Amino acid sequence: MEVTIEGKAYIDGDFVDCCIGIVDGRISAIKKILKGDRYYNFGSKLILPAGIDIHVHFRDPGMTYKEDFSTGSLAAAFGGVSCVFDMPNTIPQTTSLQTLSDKIVSANKKAYVDFGIYVGVTDSNVENIEELTEKCSGFKIYLGSTTNSLQLDENNLKQTFKRINSASKPILIHAEDNKCLNGHKMWENNLVDHLHSRPAECEEIAIKSILKMSRNYLNRRIHICHLSSCEGLELLKNRSKNISVGVTPHHLLLNIEKNLKPQALYKVNPPVRTSFDRDALFEGIRNGFVDILESDHAPHTLEDKAGEFSSAPSGHPGVETVFPLFLSLAKKGKLSFQRLISLFCENPANLLGVSKGRIEVGRDADFVVVDIKEDCRINSENLHSKCGWSPFEGWPALFPTCVFVRGEKLIEEHEIQVKQGFGRFVGE
């Protein structure tokens, strides 16, 4: 055995005192006693599957003054995330075989954690989807406009579903109807204005369209990103099994009634909504109506956010804080560890088809080690995103003390142990 890890590991829904054997980066055995060339005993600390963040915007290439694959993946590593999936609305946009290949080559040189890359579907590349399926991790569709978005006309949605065949990659959708958004455009001076300009009605209309279209394509894997409203959740409660739903920390923990300042920092698409929406979504993650926790890590610099609210870009960082925030909530009993691991480890692995997300024989040896006594408060000075701030400044969190990726120690006692380029593209 190359590596053996001993401790209280989360296996098949319960914490078990055991040893985990690792060979060639994969879990080879789980037993009471094992010997290995390298042996780590974590005592009473918890050993959990590492997180998988299916929704990040690392801004690379084109906007690397906000973030790049080096700083973004470093932030992921310190947050206990072993694998990230990057969105296509970069500059240039990831919509062709060339831009996809270029991004993979660049990320392979910079990444600290494993990664996948999505391709954006637009009105101009719908007919070329087949050539992209073998290389990309999935497809992203924007039904509504957002930051540097690649918008797809709803009339091309059916053609897209037809061209992405059943044996292919998942389809991730930003579900806001653009006609509805255009009908509610207004001058925005604050978060309330932003909420009124992107009402839940626009999310409802988009979700209804997706549900209607998906009835003819039940063998497609469809994921609705960053659900934000109780109305949208109600529509999706009786969805077919091929449709999964994701929710972000900001839609689960923040609400428009809170005194969120400076307001531009909390501007995001879809917008932060009411406490009623927040509570409905949190209940949704508790009772299984929501499948995946995703950060929608979308960093902007403080300078970008410092101007007039109307011109401030939407989005904020989150890849480093999503797991620690919810580990803290699980410790307090607000959410079970079982649900958290399902939401942020197991279900993301199932959606993207990666051999991660569970501690079981044959899977990648991706773990986090958590000392539940090590509570702290989120402090932007200690975070690693290039943008240098967090919407959850001062919130309680539980950061992992150690992180393993493919059996290698990535983080030890909150210090990075590997160099850029350690991360691998999971599509090959």
C-alpha positions as CSV (number, residue, x, y, z in Angstrom):
1,M,0.0,0.0,0.0
2,E,1.5,3.4,-1.0
3,V,-0.5,5.5,1.4
4,T,-2.6,4.7,4.4
5,I,-4.9,7.2,6.2
6,E,-6.5,6.4,9.5
7,G,-9.3,8.3,11.3
8,K,-13.0,8.7,11.6
9,A,-14.1,8.6,7.9
10,Y,-17.5,9.2,6.4
11,I,-18.4,6.0,4.6
12,D,-21.9,5.0,3.3
13,G,-23.7,7.6,5.3
14,D,-21.9,7.2,8.7
15,F,-18.7,8.0,10.4
16,V,-16.5,4.9,10.9
17,D,-13.1,4.4,12.6
18,C,-11.0,2.8,9.8
19,C,-7.9,2.8,7.6
20,I,-8.1,3.9,3.9
21,G,-5.5,2.4,1.6
22,I,-4.4,4.3,-1.5
23,V,-2.6,3.0,-4.6
24,D,-1.9,5.1,-7.7
25,G,-4.1,7.9,-6.4
26,R,-7.2,5.8,-5.9
27,I,-8.8,4.2,-2.9
28,S,-7.7,0.5,-2.9
29,A,-9.0,-0.7,0.4
30,I,-11.0,0.3,3.5
31,K,-10.4,-1.8,6.5
32,K,-9.9,-1.7,10.3
33,I,-6.2,-2.1,10.0
34,L,-3.9,-1.4,7.0
35,K,-0.2,-0.8,6.6
36,G,1.3,1.6,4.0
37,D,4.6,3.2,3.0
38,R,3.2,6.5,4.1
39,Y,0.9,6.5,7.1
40,Y,-1.3,9.4,8.4
41,N,-3.3,9.0,11.6
42,F,-5.8,11.8,12.2
43,G,-7.2,10.4,15.4
44,S,-10.7,11.8,16.2
45,K,-10.7,14.3,13.4
46,L,-13.3,13.8,10.6
47,I,-12.3,12.5,7.2
48,L,-14.8,13.5,4.5
49,P,-14.9,13.4,0.8
50,A,-13.4,16.6,-0.7
51,G,-15.9,19.0,-2.2
52,I,-16.7,19.4,-5.9
53,D,-17.7,22.8,-7.0
54,I,-19.6,22.5,-10.4
55,H,-19.9,26.3,-10.9
56,V,-16.9,28.6,-10.9
57,H,-15.9,31.6,-13.0
58,F,-12.1,31.8,-12.8
59,R,-12.0,34.7,-15.4
60,D,-9.1,33.0,-17.2
61,P,-8.3,34.1,-19.9
62,G,-9.1,37.7,-20.6
63,M,-10.0,39.0,-17.1
64,T,-7.1,37.7,-15.1
65,Y,-6.8,40.9,-13.1
66,K,-9.9,39.6,-11.2
67,E,-8.9,36.0,-10.9
68,D,-7.0,33.3,-12.8
69,F,-6.7,29.5,-12.7
70,S,-3.8,29.7,-10.3
71,T,-5.5,31.9,-7.6
72,G,-8.9,30.5,-8.1
73,S,-7.8,26.9,-7.8
74,L,-5.6,27.8,-4.8
75,A,-8.7,29.3,-3.1
76,A,-10.6,26.1,-3.9
77,A,-7.8,23.9,-2.3
78,F,-7.9,25.9,0.9
79,G,-11.7,25.6,1.0
80,G,-11.5,21.8,0.7
81,V,-12.5,21.6,-2.9
82,S,-10.6,19.0,-5.0
83,C,-12.3,19.6,-8.3
84,V,-13.9,22.6,-10.0
85,F,-15.8,23.2,-13.2
86,D,-15.2,26.5,-15.0
87,M,-17.9,28.4,-16.9
88,P,-17.5,29.6,-20.5
89,N,-18.3,33.4,-20.3
90,T,-14.6,34.4,-20.3
91,I,-12.8,36.6,-22.9
92,P,-12.6,35.0,-25.4
93,Q,-15.7,33.0,-24.7
94,T,-15.3,29.2,-24.6
95,T,-17.5,28.3,-27.5
96,S,-15.2,26.5,-30.0
97,L,-12.8,23.5,-30.0
98,Q,-9.9,26.0,-30.2
99,T,-10.9,28.2,-27.2
100,L,-11.7,25.0,-25.2
101,S,-8.4,23.4,-26.0
102,D,-6.5,26.7,-25.2
103,K,-8.2,27.0,-21.8
104,I,-7.4,23.4,-20.9
105,V,-3.7,23.8,-21.9
106,S,-3.5,27.0,-19.8
107,A,-5.3,25.6,-16.8
108,N,-3.1,22.5,-16.8
109,K,-0.1,24.7,-16.2
110,K,-1.7,26.7,-13.4
111,A,-4.2,24.6,-11.5
112,Y,-3.7,23.3,-8.0
113,V,-6.8,21.2,-8.0
114,D,-8.4,19.0,-10.7
115,F,-10.8,20.7,-13.1
116,G,-13.3,20.5,-15.9
117,I,-14.3,23.0,-18.5
118,Y,-17.8,23.8,-19.9
119,V,-18.5,25.0,-23.4
120,G,-21.1,27.7,-23.9
121,V,-24.0,27.1,-26.3
122,T,-24.9,30.2,-28.5
123,D,-27.1,30.8,-31.5
124,S,-24.0,30.7,-33.7
125,N,-22.4,27.4,-32.5
126,V,-25.5,25.1,-32.0
127,E,-24.7,23.2,-35.2
128,N,-21.2,22.4,-34.0
129,I,-22.1,20.9,-30.7
130,E,-21.3,17.3,-31.7
131,E,-17.5,18.0,-32.2
132,L,-17.3,19.5,-28.7
133,T,-18.9,16.7,-26.8
134,E,-15.8,14.5,-26.5
135,K,-13.6,17.2,-25.1
136,C,-15.7,19.4,-22.8
137,S,-17.1,18.6,-19.4
138,G,-20.6,19.8,-20.2
139,F,-22.6,22.6,-21.9
140,K,-23.8,25.9,-20.4
141,I,-26.9,27.7,-21.7
142,Y,-27.8,31.2,-20.7
143,L,-31.5,31.9,-21.3
144,G,-31.1,35.3,-19.8
145,S,-28.4,38.0,-20.1
146,T,-25.8,38.3,-17.3
147,T,-22.1,39.2,-17.0
148,N,-20.4,38.7,-20.4
149,S,-23.0,36.1,-21.1
150,L,-23.4,33.9,-24.1
151,Q,-27.1,34.1,-24.7
152,L,-29.1,31.4,-26.5
153,D,-32.4,32.2,-28.0
154,E,-35.2,30.1,-26.5
155,N,-36.2,29.0,-30.0
156,N,-32.8,27.2,-30.4
157,L,-33.3,25.3,-27.1
158,K,-35.0,22.3,-28.8
159,Q,-32.3,22.0,-31.4
160,T,-29.6,22.1,-28.7
161,F,-31.3,19.3,-26.7
162,K,-31.5,17.2,-29.9
163,R,-27.9,17.6,-30.8
164,I,-26.6,16.8,-27.3
165,N,-27.3,13.1,-27.4
166,S,-28.2,10.8,-24.5
167,A,-24.7,9.4,-24.0
168,S,-23.2,12.9,-23.9
169,K,-22.4,15.6,-21.4
170,P,-24.8,17.4,-18.9
171,I,-26.6,20.6,-19.9
172,L,-26.4,23.4,-17.3
173,I,-28.8,26.2,-17.6
174,H,-29.0,29.8,-16.3
175,A,-32.8,29.9,-15.9
176,E,-33.9,33.5,-16.4
177,D,-36.1,34.4,-19.4
178,N,-34.6,37.2,-21.4
179,K,-37.8,38.6,-22.7
180,C,-39.1,38.9,-19.2
181,L,-35.8,40.5,-18.0
182,N,-36.1,43.1,-20.9
183,G,-39.7,43.8,-19.8
184,H,-38.5,44.7,-16.3
185,K,-35.4,46.8,-17.1
186,M,-35.0,49.8,-14.9
187,W,-32.4,52.1,-13.5
188,E,-30.9,50.4,-10.6
189,N,-29.7,52.4,-7.5
190,N,-29.7,49.6,-5.0
191,L,-30.4,45.9,-4.3
192,V,-34.1,46.4,-4.1
193,D,-34.1,47.9,-7.6
194,H,-31.9,45.0,-8.8
195,L,-34.4,42.5,-7.4
196,H,-37.3,44.2,-9.1
197,S,-35.4,44.3,-12.4
198,R,-34.9,40.5,-12.2
199,P,-38.1,39.2,-10.6
200,A,-38.9,35.6,-9.7
201,E,-41.4,35.7,-12.6
202,C,-38.4,35.6,-15.1
203,E,-37.0,32.4,-13.4
204,E,-40.5,30.8,-13.4
205,I,-41.0,31.4,-17.1
206,A,-37.6,29.9,-17.9
207,I,-38.1,26.9,-15.7
208,K,-41.5,26.2,-17.3
209,S,-39.9,26.3,-20.7
210,I,-37.2,23.9,-19.6
211,L,-39.6,21.5,-18.1
212,K,-41.8,21.5,-21.2
213,M,-38.9,20.9,-23.5
214,S,-37.3,18.2,-21.3
215,R,-40.4,16.0,-21.5
216,N,-39.2,14.9,-24.9
217,Y,-35.6,14.4,-23.8
218,L,-35.8,12.4,-20.6
219,N,-32.4,10.8,-21.3
220,R,-30.6,14.1,-21.1
221,R,-28.9,15.2,-17.9
222,I,-30.2,18.8,-17.3
223,H,-29.0,20.9,-14.4
224,I,-30.7,24.2,-13.4
225,C,-28.1,26.5,-11.9
226,H,-28.4,28.8,-8.9
227,L,-32.1,28.5,-8.2
228,S,-33.1,31.6,-6.3
229,S,-36.9,31.7,-5.7
230,C,-39.5,29.8,-3.8
231,E,-41.7,29.9,-6.9
232,G,-39.0,28.2,-9.0
233,L,-38.6,25.6,-6.3
234,E,-42.3,24.8,-6.3
235,L,-42.3,24.2,-10.0
236,L,-39.4,21.8,-9.7
237,K,-40.6,19.7,-6.8
238,N,-42.2,17.2,-9.2
239,R,-39.5,17.3,-11.9
240,S,-38.3,14.2,-13.7
241,K,-35.2,12.4,-12.5
242,N,-33.0,13.6,-15.3
243,I,-33.3,17.2,-14.0
244,S,-31.1,18.3,-11.1
245,V,-31.2,21.7,-9.2
246,G,-28.4,23.7,-7.7
247,V,-28.5,26.5,-5.1
248,T,-25.7,28.9,-4.0
249,P,-24.7,29.9,-0.5
250,H,-25.7,33.5,-1.1
251,H,-29.3,32.5,-2.0
252,L,-29.4,30.1,1.0
253,L,-28.0,32.5,3.6
254,L,-28.6,36.1,2.5
255,N,-31.8,38.0,2.0
256,I,-32.8,41.5,0.7
257,E,-34.1,42.5,4.2
258,K,-30.7,42.3,5.7
259,N,-28.6,45.5,5.9
260,L,-26.1,44.4,3.2
261,K,-23.5,47.0,2.7
262,P,-21.8,48.1,0.6
263,Q,-24.7,47.1,-1.6
264,A,-22.8,46.7,-4.8
265,L,-20.8,43.8,-3.2
266,Y,-24.0,41.8,-3.0
267,K,-25.2,42.5,-6.5
268,V,-25.5,39.1,-8.2
269,N,-27.5,37.4,-10.9
270,P,-30.1,36.0,-10.1
271,P,-30.4,38.5,-7.3
272,V,-30.5,37.9,-3.6
273,R,-34.2,37.7,-2.8
274,T,-36.4,37.8,0.3
275,S,-36.1,35.9,3.6
276,F,-39.1,33.9,2.4
277,D,-37.2,32.7,-0.6
278,R,-34.1,32.0,1.4
279,D,-36.0,29.9,4.0
280,A,-37.8,28.0,1.3
281,L,-34.5,27.1,-0.5
282,F,-32.8,26.1,2.8
283,E,-35.7,23.8,3.6
284,G,-35.2,22.5,0.0
285,I,-31.6,21.5,0.7
286,R,-32.7,19.8,4.0
287,N,-35.5,17.8,2.5
288,G,-33.9,16.7,-0.8
289,F,-35.7,19.0,-3.2
290,V,-32.4,20.6,-4.0
291,D,-29.6,18.3,-5.4
292,I,-26.4,20.4,-5.5
293,L,-24.6,23.1,-3.5
294,E,-22.6,25.3,-6.0
295,S,-20.7,28.5,-5.2
296,D,-21.1,30.4,-8.5
297,H,-17.7,31.9,-7.6
298,A,-17.7,35.0,-9.7
299,P,-15.0,37.4,-8.4
300,H,-14.7,41.1,-9.2
301,T,-12.2,43.5,-7.7
302,L,-13.2,46.0,-5.1
303,E,-12.4,48.7,-7.6
304,D,-14.9,47.1,-10.0
305,K,-17.6,47.2,-7.3
306,A,-16.8,50.7,-6.0
307,G,-18.6,52.8,-8.6
308,E,-22.2,53.5,-9.0
309,F,-24.5,50.6,-8.2
310,S,-26.0,50.6,-11.7
311,S,-22.6,50.1,-13.3
312,A,-21.2,47.6,-10.8
313,P,-20.8,44.1,-12.2
314,S,-22.8,41.2,-10.8
315,G,-21.1,38.4,-8.9
316,H,-18.9,37.7,-6.0
317,P,-16.3,35.1,-4.8
318,G,-17.3,31.9,-3.0
319,V,-15.2,28.8,-3.9
320,E,-13.1,29.0,-0.8
321,T,-15.9,29.6,1.7
322,V,-18.8,27.4,0.5
323,F,-17.7,24.2,2.2
324,P,-16.4,25.8,5.4
325,L,-19.6,27.8,5.8
326,F,-21.8,24.7,5.6
327,L,-19.4,22.5,7.6
328,S,-20.0,25.0,10.4
329,L,-23.8,24.8,9.9
330,A,-23.6,21.0,9.9
331,K,-21.6,21.1,13.2
332,K,-24.4,23.3,14.7
333,G,-27.1,20.9,13.5
334,K,-28.6,23.3,10.9
335,L,-28.0,20.7,8.2
336,S,-26.9,17.1,8.5
337,F,-23.4,16.0,7.5
338,Q,-25.1,13.4,5.3
339,R,-27.1,16.1,3.4
340,L,-24.0,18.3,3.0
341,I,-21.9,15.5,1.6
342,S,-24.7,14.5,-0.8
343,L,-25.1,18.2,-1.9
344,F,-21.4,19.1,-2.3
345,C,-19.6,15.8,-3.0
346,E,-21.7,12.9,-4.1
347,N,-24.3,14.5,-6.4
348,P,-21.8,16.8,-8.2
349,A,-19.7,13.7,-8.9
350,N,-22.7,11.9,-10.3
351,L,-23.8,14.8,-12.5
352,L,-20.3,15.3,-14.0
353,G,-19.4,11.6,-14.1
354,V,-16.2,11.9,-12.2
355,S,-14.7,9.2,-10.0
356,K,-14.7,11.4,-6.9
357,G,-17.2,12.5,-4.2
358,R,-17.3,9.3,-2.1
359,I,-14.9,7.4,0.1
360,E,-15.2,4.0,-1.6
361,V,-12.8,1.6,-3.3
362,G,-12.0,2.6,-6.9
363,R,-12.7,6.3,-6.5
364,D,-10.0,9.1,-6.4
365,A,-8.5,9.5,-3.0
366,D,-9.8,13.0,-2.5
367,F,-10.4,13.9,1.2
368,V,-10.7,16.7,3.6
369,V,-9.7,16.4,7.3
370,V,-11.8,18.5,9.6
371,D,-11.2,19.3,13.3
372,I,-14.6,20.3,14.5
373,K,-13.0,22.2,17.4
374,E,-11.3,24.6,15.0
375,D,-14.0,27.2,14.6
376,C,-13.1,30.5,13.1
377,R,-14.6,33.6,11.4
378,I,-14.1,34.3,7.7
379,N,-11.5,36.9,7.3
380,S,-10.7,38.2,3.8
381,E,-7.1,38.7,4.7
382,N,-6.7,35.0,5.1
383,L,-8.4,34.0,1.8
384,H,-6.7,33.3,-1.5
385,S,-8.9,34.6,-4.3
386,K,-7.2,37.4,-6.2
387,C,-10.2,39.7,-5.7
388,G,-9.4,39.9,-1.9
389,W,-12.9,40.1,-0.3
390,S,-15.8,37.9,0.7
391,P,-19.6,38.6,1.0
392,F,-19.4,36.4,4.1
393,E,-16.9,38.5,6.0
394,G,-17.1,37.6,9.7
395,W,-19.3,34.6,9.3
396,P,-18.5,31.4,11.3
397,A,-16.7,28.7,9.3
398,L,-14.9,25.4,9.7
399,F,-11.9,25.2,7.3
400,P,-10.2,21.8,6.7
401,T,-6.8,21.4,8.2
402,C,-5.7,18.9,5.6
403,V,-6.8,18.2,2.0
404,F,-5.8,15.3,-0.2
405,V,-6.2,15.0,-3.9
406,R,-5.5,11.7,-5.6
407,G,-3.8,10.5,-2.4
408,E,-1.4,13.4,-2.3
409,K,-1.4,15.9,0.5
410,L,-2.5,19.2,-1.0
411,I,-3.0,21.2,2.2
412,E,-1.4,20.4,5.5
413,E,-2.1,22.5,8.6
414,H,-3.5,25.3,6.3
415,E,-0.3,25.4,4.1
416,I,-0.1,24.5,0.4
417,Q,2.1,21.4,-0.3
418,V,2.1,21.3,-4.1
419,K,3.0,23.5,-7.0
420,Q,1.0,25.0,-9.8
421,G,0.1,22.4,-12.4
422,F,-0.6,19.6,-9.9
423,G,-4.3,19.8,-10.9
424,R,-5.5,17.6,-13.8
425,F,-8.2,18.0,-16.4
426,V,-10.8,15.4,-15.5
427,G,-12.0,15.0,-19.1
428,E,-9.1,12.9,-20.2
